[in-house]
């Protein structure tokens, strides 16, 4: 796990930087910049959500296929380049067909994405297609770079560059130095720049294209890709459908408030996002070499570690949320339960370890299709039921998100046992869960001291971070003391006595 720890640490730095930039933007700049014009912010979020959804569909599973098939080329660089060309050609054709079809779309085609059918969505088909193309290119390039173990650069571009440029543009817009349409255009340009940066990095990493062997590769690649589309892409589609349905059922003006809460909850996913690219790459190679039946220990280790760090972060957020609420803009207060419900999604996803990649890279990957189709269907059904029928607003969208996360983890774990007789559960996993629940529930009974009420927003924010950090740290510290995190002890010994560890 040395390479995982090393690259995860670097990814974590980039993710933390992106999180800081995103926090300043989402929690301070954007609420002020779009005060009274929340629909504008909602449009940007719907644009990225739909871009992500369309990219996942048009990719036809090629990003996952890149990680599955390219290792089979071994040291044959020309064969690898040929396979990569075929894998990129399939989504390129799909995107071209959608682009051709979009030329027949009317200016009011997108109005259904806003419950109030606002004018902001008129004449935006080209922008939505542009964003889908940018996300599609980044998906393919990201997989090619992960195959080359260039995960850190991918994280820097997607987290630091995109969020940093968004923050810079938002600050300029806040100052009134550019109109909304100019801001919107430059927002699109920032994604084009990200694609160019990833192309440059892929080229420097030795990624090349060569004449495709269509007859040999197209059928197996497409066959696997169509299933991988619903295996790996279903969760991404499901999460972004929440934003789309909030806009469609509640209006674009409601999207920023859900975005605000969702952003706070995404802190929970930081460790998962840092480790996932490396674990996926290592899992694909391990499954190809030894088979999924021999991945049980790796599955348990990943599940235990991922559960520990994500659950600790969720406990920290829950503990610090009452004080944080005092420091937030008035229009974005009272989101604790939305944050908790969304956070549970990330914890559930993390607690399953590498179950998804193991199934995805095994010969039994087709059996995941019913689960993933059910995931998307459940997302649509629960969002509609909770927001439209029950009238729960964005709280309903959050509950729907939480339920889909638990659904996904439960079915994937069940399938792991039925097919390969492996599972993510262990004694350490159970202890971590118990500790997280205990400290999470316990911290909810601690009231914010009266003195904090009188502090300024900076002081209230500092108290939220401090108290939340103590609660989250207590989870990790207790888990380590009980022997649930032996990897931490190993890394500490390496740092304290590097010569004594060998290797």
C-alpha positions as CSV (number, residue, x, y, z in Angstrom):
1,X,0.0,0.0,0.0
2,X,3.1,2.3,-0.1
3,X,2.3,3.8,-3.5
4,X,-1.3,4.3,-2.4
5,X,-0.2,6.2,0.8
6,X,2.3,8.3,-1.2
7,X,0.0,9.4,-4.0
8,X,-3.0,9.6,-1.7
9,X,-1.1,12.1,0.4
10,X,-0.2,14.2,-2.6
11,X,-3.8,14.0,-3.9
12,X,-5.0,15.0,-0.5
13,X,-2.9,18.2,-0.6
14,X,-4.4,19.1,-4.0
15,X,-7.9,18.1,-2.8
16,X,-7.5,20.2,0.3
17,X,-6.4,23.2,-1.8
18,X,-9.3,22.7,-4.1
19,X,-11.6,22.4,-1.1
20,X,-10.3,25.6,0.4
21,X,-10.8,27.5,-2.9
22,X,-14.2,25.9,-3.3
23,X,-15.1,26.8,0.3
24,X,-14.3,30.5,-0.1
25,X,-16.2,30.6,-3.4
26,X,-19.3,28.5,-2.4
27,X,-19.7,29.9,1.1
28,X,-18.7,33.5,0.7
29,X,-18.2,34.8,-2.9
30,X,-21.0,33.1,-4.8
31,X,-23.8,33.8,-2.3
32,X,-22.8,37.5,-2.4
33,X,-22.3,37.6,-6.2
34,X,-25.6,36.1,-6.9
35,X,-27.7,37.6,-4.1
36,X,-31.1,38.3,-5.6
37,X,-30.1,36.4,-8.8
38,X,-29.8,32.9,-7.4
39,X,-31.1,31.6,-10.8
40,X,-27.7,32.5,-12.3
41,X,-25.8,30.4,-9.9
42,X,-28.4,27.6,-10.4
43,X,-27.8,27.7,-14.1
44,X,-24.1,27.2,-13.6
45,X,-24.7,24.2,-11.4
46,X,-27.2,22.7,-13.7
47,X,-24.8,23.2,-16.6
48,X,-22.1,21.2,-14.9
49,X,-24.5,18.6,-13.7
50,X,-25.9,18.0,-17.2
51,X,-22.4,18.1,-18.7
52,X,-21.3,15.4,-16.3
53,X,-24.4,13.2,-17.0
54,X,-24.1,13.5,-20.8
55,X,-20.4,12.9,-20.7
56,X,-20.9,9.7,-18.7
57,X,-23.5,8.4,-21.2
58,X,-21.6,9.4,-24.3
59,X,-18.3,7.9,-23.0
60,X,-20.0,4.5,-23.5
61,X,-17.9,3.1,-20.6
62,X,-14.6,3.9,-22.4
63,X,-12.9,5.4,-19.3
64,X,-13.4,2.2,-17.4
65,X,-12.4,0.1,-20.5
66,X,-9.1,2.0,-20.7
67,X,-8.2,0.9,-17.2
68,X,-9.4,-2.7,-17.9
69,X,-7.8,-3.3,-21.4
70,X,-4.7,-1.2,-21.6
71,X,-2.8,-3.2,-18.9
72,X,-3.2,-6.2,-21.2
73,X,-1.0,-4.5,-23.8
74,X,2.0,-5.0,-21.4
75,X,5.1,-3.2,-22.8
76,X,3.8,-3.1,-26.4
77,X,3.5,0.7,-26.7
78,X,2.1,0.5,-30.3
79,X,-0.6,-2.0,-29.3
80,X,-1.5,0.2,-26.3
81,X,-1.8,3.3,-28.5
82,X,-4.0,1.4,-31.0
83,X,-6.3,0.2,-28.2
84,X,-6.5,3.7,-26.8
85,X,-7.5,5.2,-30.2
86,X,-10.3,2.7,-30.6
87,X,-11.5,3.5,-27.1
88,X,-11.5,7.2,-27.8
89,X,-13.1,6.8,-31.2
90,X,-16.3,5.2,-29.9
91,X,-17.3,8.2,-27.6
92,X,-16.1,10.6,-30.3
93,X,-18.6,9.2,-32.7
94,X,-21.4,9.3,-30.1
95,X,-20.7,12.9,-29.3
96,X,-20.7,13.8,-33.0
97,X,-24.1,12.3,-33.4
98,X,-25.5,14.2,-30.4
99,X,-23.9,17.4,-31.8
100,X,-25.6,16.8,-35.1
101,X,-29.0,16.1,-33.5
102,X,-28.6,19.3,-31.3
103,X,-28.7,21.4,-34.5
104,X,-32.4,20.6,-34.8
105,X,-33.1,21.7,-31.2
106,X,-35.2,24.7,-30.6
107,X,-34.2,27.7,-28.4
108,X,-36.7,26.6,-25.7
109,X,-35.6,22.9,-25.5
110,X,-34.0,23.3,-22.1
111,X,-36.8,25.2,-20.3
112,X,-38.0,21.9,-18.7
113,X,-34.9,22.0,-16.5
114,X,-36.4,25.0,-14.6
115,X,-39.7,24.6,-12.7
116,X,-40.3,28.2,-13.4
117,X,-39.3,28.0,-17.1
118,X,-37.1,31.0,-16.8
119,X,-35.5,32.8,-19.7
120,X,-32.0,31.9,-18.5
121,X,-32.2,28.5,-20.3
122,X,-33.1,29.8,-23.7
123,X,-30.5,29.5,-26.4
124,X,-28.1,27.5,-24.2
125,X,-28.0,24.2,-26.1
126,X,-24.6,25.0,-27.5
127,X,-23.2,25.7,-24.0
128,X,-24.6,22.5,-22.6
129,X,-23.1,20.6,-25.5
130,X,-19.7,22.4,-25.0
131,X,-19.6,21.4,-21.3
132,X,-20.5,17.8,-22.1
133,X,-17.6,17.7,-24.6
134,X,-15.2,19.1,-22.1
135,X,-16.3,16.6,-19.4
136,X,-16.1,13.8,-21.9
137,X,-12.5,14.7,-22.9
138,X,-11.5,15.0,-19.3
139,X,-13.0,11.5,-18.5
140,X,-11.0,9.9,-21.2
141,X,-7.8,11.8,-20.4
142,X,-8.2,11.1,-16.7
143,X,-8.3,7.3,-17.3
144,X,-5.3,7.5,-19.6
145,X,-3.3,9.4,-16.9
146,X,-4.5,7.1,-14.1
147,X,-3.2,4.2,-16.2
148,X,0.2,5.9,-16.3
149,X,-0.1,6.6,-12.5
150,X,-0.3,10.3,-13.0
151,X,-3.1,10.7,-10.6
152,X,-1.7,13.8,-8.8
153,X,-1.7,15.9,-11.9
154,X,-5.3,15.0,-12.7
155,X,-6.3,16.1,-9.2
156,X,-4.4,19.4,-9.5
157,X,-6.1,20.2,-12.8
158,X,-9.6,19.2,-11.8
159,X,-9.5,20.6,-8.2
160,X,-7.0,23.5,-8.1
161,X,-7.3,24.9,-11.6
162,X,-11.1,24.5,-12.1
163,X,-12.0,25.7,-8.7
164,X,-9.3,28.4,-8.6
165,X,-10.4,29.8,-12.0
166,X,-14.1,29.7,-10.9
167,X,-13.2,31.6,-7.7
168,X,-11.3,34.3,-9.7
169,X,-14.2,34.7,-12.2
170,X,-16.7,34.9,-9.4
171,X,-14.7,37.6,-7.6
172,X,-14.5,39.6,-10.8
173,X,-18.3,39.2,-11.3
174,X,-18.9,40.2,-7.6
175,X,-17.0,43.4,-8.2
176,X,-19.3,44.2,-11.1
177,X,-16.4,44.2,-13.6
178,X,-18.1,41.9,-16.1
179,X,-21.8,41.1,-17.0
180,X,-23.2,37.7,-16.4
181,X,-23.0,36.6,-20.0
182,X,-19.3,37.4,-20.1
183,X,-18.8,35.6,-16.8
184,X,-20.7,32.6,-18.3
185,X,-18.5,32.5,-21.4
186,X,-15.2,32.6,-19.5
187,X,-16.5,29.9,-17.2
188,X,-16.8,27.6,-20.2
189,X,-13.3,28.7,-21.3
190,X,-11.8,27.5,-18.0
191,X,-13.0,24.0,-18.8
192,X,-11.4,24.2,-22.3
193,X,-8.2,25.2,-20.6
194,X,-8.4,22.2,-18.3
195,X,-8.7,19.8,-21.3
196,X,-5.6,21.4,-22.9
197,X,-3.6,21.0,-19.7
198,X,-4.6,17.3,-19.4
199,X,-3.7,16.7,-23.1
200,X,-0.3,18.2,-22.5
201,X,0.3,16.1,-19.4
202,X,-0.9,12.9,-21.2
203,X,1.6,13.6,-24.0
204,X,4.5,14.1,-21.6
205,X,3.5,10.9,-19.9
206,X,4.0,9.0,-23.2
207,X,0.4,8.5,-24.1
208,X,0.0,8.2,-27.8
209,X,-2.5,7.3,-30.5
210,X,-2.0,4.9,-33.3
211,X,-4.1,3.3,-36.1
212,X,-7.0,1.5,-34.5
213,X,-7.7,-2.2,-35.1
214,X,-11.5,-1.8,-35.3
215,X,-12.3,-5.3,-36.3
216,X,-10.3,-6.8,-33.5
217,X,-11.2,-4.4,-30.7
218,X,-14.4,-2.6,-31.3
219,X,-16.8,-5.4,-30.3
220,X,-15.2,-6.4,-27.0
221,X,-14.5,-2.8,-26.1
222,X,-18.1,-1.7,-26.8
223,X,-19.6,-4.8,-25.1
224,X,-17.6,-4.1,-21.9
225,X,-18.1,-0.4,-22.2
226,X,-21.9,-0.5,-22.3
227,X,-21.9,-2.4,-19.1
228,X,-19.2,-0.3,-17.5
229,X,-21.3,2.7,-18.4
230,X,-23.9,1.6,-15.8
231,X,-21.4,0.1,-13.4
232,X,-19.1,3.1,-12.8
233,X,-21.2,5.9,-14.3
234,X,-24.4,5.1,-12.5
235,X,-23.4,6.7,-9.2
236,X,-22.1,9.8,-11.0
237,X,-25.3,10.1,-13.0
238,X,-27.4,9.5,-9.8
239,X,-25.6,12.2,-7.8
240,X,-26.0,14.8,-10.6
241,X,-29.6,13.9,-11.2
242,X,-30.3,15.3,-7.8
243,X,-29.3,18.8,-8.9
244,X,-31.2,18.5,-12.2
245,X,-34.3,17.4,-10.4
246,X,-34.1,20.1,-7.8
247,X,-34.0,22.6,-10.6
248,X,-36.8,20.9,-12.6
249,X,-39.1,20.4,-9.6
250,X,-38.3,23.4,-7.3
251,X,-36.7,25.9,-9.7
252,X,-33.2,27.1,-10.5
253,X,-33.3,29.5,-7.5
254,X,-33.5,26.4,-5.2
255,X,-30.4,24.8,-6.6
256,X,-27.8,27.1,-4.9
257,X,-29.1,26.2,-1.4
258,X,-28.8,22.5,-2.2
259,X,-25.4,23.1,-3.8
260,X,-24.3,24.9,-0.6
261,X,-25.2,21.9,1.6
262,X,-23.8,19.4,-0.9
263,X,-20.5,21.2,-0.9
264,X,-20.2,21.0,2.8
265,X,-20.9,17.3,2.7
266,X,-18.3,16.7,0.0
267,X,-15.6,17.2,2.6
268,X,-16.5,13.7,3.7
269,X,-15.6,12.3,0.2
270,X,-12.1,13.8,0.2
271,X,-10.2,10.7,1.4
272,X,-12.2,8.6,-1.0
273,X,-11.4,10.8,-3.9
274,X,-7.7,10.8,-3.0
275,X,-7.4,7.1,-2.7
276,X,-9.9,5.9,-5.4
277,X,-7.9,6.6,-8.6
278,X,-4.8,4.7,-7.2
279,X,-6.9,1.9,-5.7
280,X,-8.8,1.5,-9.0
281,X,-5.6,1.2,-11.0
282,X,-4.1,-1.3,-8.5
283,X,-7.3,-3.3,-8.4
284,X,-7.5,-3.6,-12.2
285,X,-4.0,-5.0,-12.3
286,X,-4.6,-7.3,-9.2
287,X,-7.8,-8.8,-10.7
288,X,-6.2,-9.3,-14.1
289,X,-3.2,-11.1,-12.4
290,X,-4.7,-13.1,-9.5
291,X,-8.5,-13.0,-10.0
292,X,-11.2,-11.4,-7.9
293,X,-11.4,-14.3,-5.5
294,X,-7.9,-13.4,-4.1
295,X,-8.8,-9.7,-3.5
296,X,-10.6,-10.3,-0.2
297,X,-7.9,-8.9,2.1
298,X,-7.4,-5.8,-0.1
299,X,-11.2,-5.3,-0.1
300,X,-11.3,-5.4,3.7
301,X,-8.3,-3.1,4.2
302,X,-9.7,-0.5,1.8
303,X,-13.2,-0.7,3.4
304,X,-11.8,-0.3,6.9
305,X,-9.5,2.6,6.1
306,X,-12.1,4.4,3.9
307,X,-14.8,4.0,6.5
308,X,-12.6,5.3,9.3
309,X,-11.6,8.5,7.5
310,X,-15.0,9.3,5.9
311,X,-17.0,8.5,9.1
312,X,-14.6,10.7,11.2
313,X,-15.1,13.6,8.8
314,X,-18.9,13.2,8.9
315,X,-18.8,13.2,12.7
316,X,-16.6,16.3,12.6
317,X,-19.1,18.1,10.4
318,X,-22.1,17.1,12.4
319,X,-20.4,18.2,15.6
320,X,-19.3,21.5,14.2
321,X,-22.4,22.3,12.2
322,X,-24.4,24.2,15.0
323,X,-21.5,26.7,15.4
324,X,-20.8,26.8,11.6
325,X,-24.5,27.7,11.1
326,X,-24.0,30.9,13.0
327,X,-21.2,31.9,10.6
328,X,-23.0,31.2,7.4
329,X,-25.0,33.7,5.3
330,X,-28.6,33.9,6.7
331,X,-30.1,32.5,3.5
332,X,-27.9,29.4,3.7
333,X,-28.5,28.4,7.4
334,X,-30.4,25.4,8.7
335,X,-28.9,22.8,6.4
336,X,-27.7,20.4,9.0
337,X,-30.0,17.5,8.0
338,X,-29.3,18.0,4.3
339,X,-25.6,17.9,4.9
340,X,-26.0,14.7,7.1
341,X,-28.1,12.9,4.6
342,X,-25.7,13.6,1.7
343,X,-22.7,12.8,3.9
344,X,-24.1,9.4,4.7
345,X,-24.0,8.7,0.9
346,X,-20.2,9.1,0.8
347,X,-19.7,7.1,4.0
348,X,-21.8,4.2,2.6
349,X,-19.8,4.3,-0.7
350,X,-16.5,4.3,1.2
351,X,-17.5,1.5,3.6
352,X,-17.8,-0.9,0.7
353,X,-14.1,-0.7,-0.1
354,X,-13.1,-1.7,-3.6
355,X,-16.2,-3.8,-4.2
356,X,-17.1,-1.8,-7.2
357,X,-13.8,-1.9,-9.0
358,X,-13.3,-5.6,-8.3
359,X,-16.7,-6.4,-9.9
360,X,-16.0,-4.0,-12.7
361,X,-12.7,-5.5,-13.6
362,X,-13.8,-9.1,-13.2
363,X,-15.3,-11.4,-15.9
364,X,-18.7,-11.2,-14.0
365,X,-19.1,-7.5,-14.5
366,X,-22.3,-7.9,-16.5
367,X,-24.2,-9.0,-13.3
368,X,-23.9,-5.4,-11.9
369,X,-26.2,-4.1,-14.6
370,X,-29.5,-4.7,-12.7
371,X,-28.1,-3.0,-9.6
372,X,-27.0,0.1,-11.5
373,X,-30.1,0.4,-13.5
374,X,-32.0,0.2,-10.3
375,X,-29.8,2.9,-8.7
376,X,-30.7,5.4,-11.4
377,X,-34.3,4.4,-11.4
378,X,-34.4,4.7,-7.6
379,X,-32.8,8.2,-7.7
380,X,-35.5,9.5,-10.1
381,X,-38.3,7.8,-8.1
382,X,-37.2,8.9,-4.7
383,X,-36.5,12.5,-5.7
384,X,-39.8,12.8,-7.3
385,X,-41.6,11.2,-4.4
386,X,-39.9,13.3,-1.7
387,X,-39.8,16.6,-3.4
388,X,-43.0,16.5,-5.5
389,X,-45.4,14.3,-3.6
390,X,-44.3,14.8,0.0
391,X,-43.2,18.4,-0.5
392,X,-39.9,18.0,1.5
393,X,-38.0,20.4,-0.7
394,X,-34.2,20.1,-0.8
395,X,-34.4,17.9,2.3
396,X,-36.2,15.4,0.2
397,X,-33.4,15.5,-2.4
398,X,-30.8,14.9,0.3
399,X,-32.8,11.9,1.7
400,X,-33.1,10.5,-1.8
401,X,-29.3,10.8,-2.2
402,X,-28.6,9.0,1.1
403,X,-30.9,6.2,0.3
404,X,-29.3,5.6,-3.1
405,X,-25.9,5.5,-1.4
406,X,-27.0,2.8,1.0
407,X,-28.8,0.9,-1.8
408,X,-25.6,0.9,-3.9
409,X,-23.3,-0.3,-1.2
410,X,-25.7,-3.0,0.0
411,X,-26.2,-4.6,-3.4
412,X,-22.6,-4.5,-4.4
413,X,-21.5,-6.0,-1.1
414,X,-24.1,-8.8,-1.5
415,X,-22.9,-9.5,-5.0
416,X,-19.2,-9.7,-3.9
417,X,-20.2,-12.5,-1.5
418,X,-22.4,-14.4,-3.9
419,X,-19.9,-14.4,-6.7
420,X,-16.5,-14.5,-5.1
421,X,-17.1,-15.3,-1.4
422,X,-15.3,-12.1,-0.3
423,X,-16.7,-9.2,1.7
424,X,-15.5,-5.8,3.1
425,X,-16.5,-6.5,6.7
426,X,-14.0,-7.1,9.6
427,X,-13.8,-6.6,13.3
428,X,-12.0,-3.4,12.8
429,X,-14.7,-2.2,10.4
430,X,-17.4,-2.9,12.9
431,X,-15.5,-1.0,15.7
432,X,-15.0,2.0,13.5
433,X,-18.7,2.1,12.7
434,X,-19.7,1.8,16.4
435,X,-17.2,4.6,17.4
436,X,-18.5,6.9,14.7
437,X,-22.1,6.5,15.7
438,X,-21.2,6.9,19.4
439,X,-19.3,10.1,18.9
440,X,-21.7,11.5,16.3
441,X,-24.7,11.0,18.5
442,X,-22.9,12.2,21.6
443,X,-21.7,15.4,20.0
444,X,-25.2,16.3,18.9
445,X,-26.2,16.8,22.5
446,X,-23.5,19.4,23.1
447,X,-24.9,22.9,22.8
448,X,-22.9,25.8,21.4
449,X,-21.6,27.9,24.4
450,X,-23.4,31.2,24.9
451,X,-20.1,33.0,24.6
452,X,-19.7,31.8,21.1
453,X,-23.0,33.3,20.1
454,X,-21.5,36.7,20.7
455,X,-18.3,36.0,18.7
456,X,-17.9,37.2,15.1
457,X,-18.2,34.9,12.2
458,X,-14.5,34.2,12.2
459,X,-14.6,33.1,15.8
460,X,-17.7,31.0,15.2
461,X,-16.0,29.3,12.3
462,X,-12.9,28.7,14.3
463,X,-15.0,27.1,17.1
464,X,-16.8,24.9,14.6
465,X,-13.5,23.7,13.1
466,X,-12.0,23.1,16.6
467,X,-15.0,21.3,18.1
468,X,-15.6,19.3,14.9
469,X,-11.9,18.4,14.7
470,X,-11.9,17.1,18.3
471,X,-15.0,15.0,17.6
472,X,-13.6,13.6,14.3
473,X,-10.1,13.1,15.9
474,X,-11.7,11.2,18.8
475,X,-13.1,8.7,16.3
476,X,-9.8,8.1,14.6
477,X,-7.8,8.2,17.8
478,X,-10.1,5.6,19.5
479,X,-10.1,3.4,16.4
480,X,-6.2,3.5,16.3
481,X,-6.0,2.8,20.1
482,X,-8.3,-0.3,19.6
483,X,-6.0,-1.5,16.8
484,X,-8.4,-0.9,14.0
485,X,-5.9,1.2,12.0
486,X,-2.6,-0.8,11.9
487,X,-1.6,1.0,8.7
488,X,-1.2,4.2,10.8
489,X,1.1,2.5,13.2
490,X,3.2,1.2,10.3
491,X,3.5,4.6,8.7
492,X,4.4,6.2,12.1
493,X,7.2,3.7,12.6
494,X,8.5,4.4,9.1
495,X,8.6,8.1,9.8
496,X,10.2,7.7,13.2
497,X,12.7,5.0,12.3
498,X,13.1,5.0,8.5
499,X,16.3,3.0,8.5
500,X,14.9,0.3,10.8
501,X,12.1,-0.6,8.5
502,X,14.2,-1.9,5.6
503,X,13.1,-1.5,2.0
